[in-house]
Structures are given as C-alpha cells and as structure tokens.
C-alpha cells in the first residue's frame, strides 16, 4: 500500500514538472 501511494506521488510530481517545463519553454520561445 505504502509503495503504491509513493509511486503515484512520484508519477504525479514528474508529470507536473514536465508540464511546467513545457509551458515555461513555450513562454520563453514566445517572448523571443
């Protein structure tokens, strides 16, 4: 149970960081 919840948390954090990075990259490219 503990392992599953940790895995879900890690997956969600990775997805959020990837989405944030792509949004940030688009903003930087948009300003250029």
mmCIF file of the N, C-alpha and C atoms, coordinates in Angstrom:
data_MODEL
# 
_entry.id   MODEL 
# 
loop_
_atom_site.group_PDB 
_atom_site.id 
_atom_site.type_symbol 
_atom_site.label_atom_id 
_atom_site.label_alt_id 
_atom_site.label_comp_id 
_atom_site.label_asym_id 
_atom_site.label_entity_id 
_atom_site.label_seq_id 
_atom_site.pdbx_PDB_ins_code 
_atom_site.Cartn_x 
_atom_site.Cartn_y 
_atom_site.Cartn_z 
_atom_site.occupancy 
_atom_site.B_iso_or_equiv 
_atom_site.pdbx_formal_charge 
_atom_site.auth_seq_id 
_atom_site.auth_comp_id 
_atom_site.auth_asym_id 
_atom_site.auth_atom_id 
_atom_site.pdbx_PDB_model_num 
ATOM 1  N N  . UNK A 1 1  ? 0.839  -1.201 0.000   1.00 0.00 ? 1  UNK A N  1 
ATOM 2  C CA . UNK A 1 1  ? 0.000  0.000  0.000   1.00 0.00 ? 1  UNK A CA 1 
ATOM 3  C C  . UNK A 1 1  ? 0.874  1.252  0.000   1.00 0.00 ? 1  UNK A C  1 
ATOM 4  N N  . UNK A 1 2  ? 1.851  1.257  0.903   1.00 0.00 ? 2  UNK A N  1 
ATOM 5  C CA . UNK A 1 2  ? 2.733  2.418  1.015   1.00 0.00 ? 2  UNK A CA 1 
ATOM 6  C C  . UNK A 1 2  ? 3.503  2.626  -0.288  1.00 0.00 ? 2  UNK A C  1 
ATOM 7  N N  . UNK A 1 3  ? 3.995  1.534  -0.857  1.00 0.00 ? 3  UNK A N  1 
ATOM 8  C CA . UNK A 1 3  ? 4.774  1.613  -2.095  1.00 0.00 ? 3  UNK A CA 1 
ATOM 9  C C  . UNK A 1 3  ? 3.925  2.168  -3.241  1.00 0.00 ? 3  UNK A C  1 
ATOM 10 N N  . UNK A 1 4  ? 2.662  1.736  -3.304  1.00 0.00 ? 4  UNK A N  1 
ATOM 11 C CA . UNK A 1 4  ? 1.782  2.189  -4.379  1.00 0.00 ? 4  UNK A CA 1 
ATOM 12 C C  . UNK A 1 4  ? 1.527  3.687  -4.286  1.00 0.00 ? 4  UNK A C  1 
ATOM 13 N N  . UNK A 1 5  ? 1.259  4.180  -3.083  1.00 0.00 ? 5  UNK A N  1 
ATOM 14 C CA . UNK A 1 5  ? 0.982  5.611  -2.914  1.00 0.00 ? 5  UNK A CA 1 
ATOM 15 C C  . UNK A 1 5  ? 2.228  6.427  -3.239  1.00 0.00 ? 5  UNK A C  1 
ATOM 16 N N  . UNK A 1 6  ? 3.403  5.937  -2.844  1.00 0.00 ? 6  UNK A N  1 
ATOM 17 C CA . UNK A 1 6  ? 4.647  6.638  -3.166  1.00 0.00 ? 6  UNK A CA 1 
ATOM 18 C C  . UNK A 1 6  ? 4.854  6.679  -4.674  1.00 0.00 ? 6  UNK A C  1 
ATOM 19 N N  . UNK A 1 7  ? 4.582  5.576  -5.357  1.00 0.00 ? 7  UNK A N  1 
ATOM 20 C CA . UNK A 1 7  ? 4.738  5.508  -6.809  1.00 0.00 ? 7  UNK A CA 1 
ATOM 21 C C  . UNK A 1 7  ? 3.804  6.497  -7.497  1.00 0.00 ? 7  UNK A C  1 
ATOM 22 N N  . UNK A 1 8  ? 2.553  6.586  -7.009  1.00 0.00 ? 8  UNK A N  1 
ATOM 23 C CA . UNK A 1 8  ? 1.582  7.520  -7.588  1.00 0.00 ? 8  UNK A CA 1 
ATOM 24 C C  . UNK A 1 8  ? 2.046  8.958  -7.368  1.00 0.00 ? 8  UNK A C  1 
ATOM 25 N N  . UNK A 1 9  ? 2.542  9.256  -6.172  1.00 0.00 ? 9  UNK A N  1 
ATOM 26 C CA . UNK A 1 9  ? 3.021  10.609 -5.879  1.00 0.00 ? 9  UNK A CA 1 
ATOM 27 C C  . UNK A 1 9  ? 4.196  10.969 -6.777  1.00 0.00 ? 9  UNK A C  1 
ATOM 28 N N  . UNK A 1 10 ? 5.121  10.048 -6.966  1.00 0.00 ? 10 UNK A N  1 
ATOM 29 C CA . UNK A 1 10 ? 6.287  10.304 -7.822  1.00 0.00 ? 10 UNK A CA 1 
ATOM 30 C C  . UNK A 1 10 ? 5.846  10.532 -9.265  1.00 0.00 ? 10 UNK A C  1 
ATOM 31 N N  . UNK A 1 11 ? 4.911  9.721  -9.747  1.00 0.00 ? 11 UNK A N  1 
ATOM 32 C CA . UNK A 1 11 ? 4.425  9.871  -11.119 1.00 0.00 ? 11 UNK A CA 1 
ATOM 33 C C  . UNK A 1 11 ? 3.755  11.221 -11.322 1.00 0.00 ? 11 UNK A C  1 
ATOM 34 N N  . UNK A 1 12 ? 2.917  11.635 -10.365 1.00 0.00 ? 12 UNK A N  1 
ATOM 35 C CA . UNK A 1 12 ? 2.221  12.918 -10.459 1.00 0.00 ? 12 UNK A CA 1 
ATOM 36 C C  . UNK A 1 12 ? 3.222  14.067 -10.449 1.00 0.00 ? 12 UNK A C  1 
ATOM 37 N N  . UNK A 1 13 ? 4.224  13.988 -9.569  1.00 0.00 ? 13 UNK A N  1 
ATOM 38 C CA . UNK A 1 13 ? 5.211  15.074 -9.491  1.00 0.00 ? 13 UNK A CA 1 
ATOM 39 C C  . UNK A 1 13 ? 6.014  15.171 -10.788 1.00 0.00 ? 13 UNK A C  1 
ATOM 40 N N  . UNK A 1 14 ? 6.332  14.031 -11.395 1.00 0.00 ? 14 UNK A N  1 
ATOM 41 C CA . UNK A 1 14 ? 7.067  14.041 -12.673 1.00 0.00 ? 14 UNK A CA 1 
ATOM 42 C C  . UNK A 1 14 ? 6.201  14.661 -13.768 1.00 0.00 ? 14 UNK A C  1 
ATOM 43 N N  . UNK A 1 15 ? 4.934  14.295 -13.815 1.00 0.00 ? 15 UNK A N  1 
ATOM 44 C CA . UNK A 1 15 ? 4.033  14.844 -14.829 1.00 0.00 ? 15 UNK A CA 1 
ATOM 45 C C  . UNK A 1 15 ? 3.897  16.350 -14.668 1.00 0.00 ? 15 UNK A C  1 
ATOM 46 N N  . UNK A 1 16 ? 3.759  16.826 -13.416 1.00 0.00 ? 16 UNK A N  1 
ATOM 47 C CA . UNK A 1 16 ? 3.620  18.261 -13.157 1.00 0.00 ? 16 UNK A CA 1 
ATOM 48 C C  . UNK A 1 16 ? 4.886  18.999 -13.580 1.00 0.00 ? 16 UNK A C  1 
ATOM 49 N N  . UNK A 1 17 ? 6.057  18.437 -13.249 1.00 0.00 ? 17 UNK A N  1 
ATOM 50 C CA . UNK A 1 17 ? 7.312  19.110 -13.599 1.00 0.00 ? 17 UNK A CA 1 
ATOM 51 C C  . UNK A 1 17 ? 7.493  19.163 -15.115 1.00 0.00 ? 17 UNK A C  1 
ATOM 52 N N  . UNK A 1 18 ? 7.121  18.096 -15.818 1.00 0.00 ? 18 UNK A N  1 
ATOM 53 C CA . UNK A 1 18 ? 7.239  18.085 -17.282 1.00 0.00 ? 18 UNK A CA 1 
ATOM 54 C C  . UNK A 1 18 ? 6.291  19.111 -17.898 1.00 0.00 ? 18 UNK A C  1 
ATOM 55 N N  . UNK A 1 19 ? 5.052  19.156 -17.406 1.00 0.00 ? 19 UNK A N  1 
ATOM 56 C CA . UNK A 1 19 ? 4.083  20.118 -17.927 1.00 0.00 ? 19 UNK A CA 1 
ATOM 57 C C  . UNK A 1 19 ? 4.552  21.546 -17.658 1.00 0.00 ? 19 UNK A C  1 
ATOM 58 N N  . UNK A 1 20 ? 5.075  21.808 -16.456 1.00 0.00 ? 20 UNK A N  1 
ATOM 59 C CA . UNK A 1 20 ? 5.567  23.135 -16.103 1.00 0.00 ? 20 UNK A CA 1 
ATOM 60 C C  . UNK A 1 20 ? 6.732  23.523 -17.002 1.00 0.00 ? 20 UNK A C  1 
ATOM 61 N N  . UNK A 1 21 ? 7.624  22.575 -17.274 1.00 0.00 ? 21 UNK A N  1 
ATOM 62 C CA . UNK A 1 21 ? 8.791  22.850 -18.123 1.00 0.00 ? 21 UNK A CA 1 
ATOM 63 C C  . UNK A 1 21 ? 8.358  23.190 -19.549 1.00 0.00 ? 21 UNK A C  1 
ATOM 64 N N  . UNK A 1 22 ? 7.387  22.460 -20.099 1.00 0.00 ? 22 UNK A N  1 
ATOM 65 C CA . UNK A 1 22 ? 6.940  22.735 -21.466 1.00 0.00 ? 22 UNK A CA 1 
ATOM 66 C C  . UNK A 1 22 ? 6.254  24.095 -21.553 1.00 0.00 ? 22 UNK A C  1 
ATOM 67 N N  . UNK A 1 23 ? 5.454  24.447 -20.538 1.00 0.00 ? 23 UNK A N  1 
ATOM 68 C CA . UNK A 1 23 ? 4.791  25.757 -20.519 1.00 0.00 ? 23 UNK A CA 1 
ATOM 69 C C  . UNK A 1 23 ? 5.836  26.863 -20.437 1.00 0.00 ? 23 UNK A C  1 
ATOM 70 N N  . UNK A 1 24 ? 6.839  26.675 -19.581 1.00 0.00 ? 24 UNK A N  1 
ATOM 71 C CA . UNK A 1 24 ? 7.901  27.663 -19.427 1.00 0.00 ? 24 UNK A CA 1 
ATOM 72 C C  . UNK A 1 24 ? 8.662  27.820 -20.741 1.00 0.00 ? 24 UNK A C  1 
ATOM 73 N N  . UNK A 1 25 ? 8.964  26.713 -21.403 1.00 0.00 ? 25 UNK A N  1 
ATOM 74 C CA . UNK A 1 25 ? 9.695  26.756 -22.667 1.00 0.00 ? 25 UNK A CA 1 
ATOM 75 C C  . UNK A 1 25 ? 8.885  27.481 -23.734 1.00 0.00 ? 25 UNK A C  1 
ATOM 76 N N  . UNK A 1 26 ? 7.586  27.243 -23.787 1.00 0.00 ? 26 UNK A N  1 
ATOM 77 C CA . UNK A 1 26 ? 6.735  27.928 -24.763 1.00 0.00 ? 26 UNK A CA 1 
ATOM 78 C C  . UNK A 1 26 ? 6.703  29.425 -24.496 1.00 0.00 ? 26 UNK A C  1 
ATOM 79 N N  . UNK A 1 27 ? 6.655  29.822 -23.222 1.00 0.00 ? 27 UNK A N  1 
ATOM 80 C CA . UNK A 1 27 ? 6.651  31.247 -22.887 1.00 0.00 ? 27 UNK A CA 1 
ATOM 81 C C  . UNK A 1 27 ? 7.953  31.903 -23.323 1.00 0.00 ? 27 UNK A C  1 
ATOM 82 N N  . UNK A 1 28 ? 9.084  31.232 -23.070 1.00 0.00 ? 28 UNK A N  1 
ATOM 83 C CA . UNK A 1 28 ? 10.388 31.786 -23.447 1.00 0.00 ? 28 UNK A CA 1 
ATOM 84 C C  . UNK A 1 28 ? 10.478 31.895 -24.971 1.00 0.00 ? 28 UNK A C  1 
ATOM 85 N N  . UNK A 1 29 ? 10.039 30.863 -25.685 1.00 0.00 ? 29 UNK A N  1 
ATOM 86 C CA . UNK A 1 29 ? 10.076 30.900 -27.149 1.00 0.00 ? 29 UNK A CA 1 
ATOM 87 C C  . UNK A 1 29 ? 9.122  31.963 -27.678 1.00 0.00 ? 29 UNK A C  1 
ATOM 88 N N  . UNK A 1 30 ? 7.997  32.154 -27.000 1.00 0.00 ? 30 UNK A N  1 
ATOM 89 C CA . UNK A 1 30 ? 7.033  33.168 -27.419 1.00 0.00 ? 30 UNK A CA 1 
ATOM 90 C C  . UNK A 1 30 ? 7.598  34.572 -27.280 1.00 0.00 ? 30 UNK A C  1 
ATOM 91 N N  . UNK A 1 31 ? 8.353  34.803 -26.199 1.00 0.00 ? 31 UNK A N  1 
ATOM 92 C CA . UNK A 1 31 ? 8.950  36.120 -25.996 1.00 0.00 ? 31 UNK A CA 1 
ATOM 93 C C  . UNK A 1 31 ? 10.043 36.385 -27.021 1.00 0.00 ? 31 UNK A C  1 
ATOM 94 N N  . UNK A 1 32 ? 10.753 35.323 -27.445 1.00 0.00 ? 32 UNK A N  1 
ATOM 95 C CA . UNK A 1 32 ? 11.811 35.504 -28.437 1.00 0.00 ? 32 UNK A CA 1 
ATOM 96 C C  . UNK A 1 32 ? 11.180 35.776 -29.809 1.00 0.00 ? 32 UNK A C  1 
# 
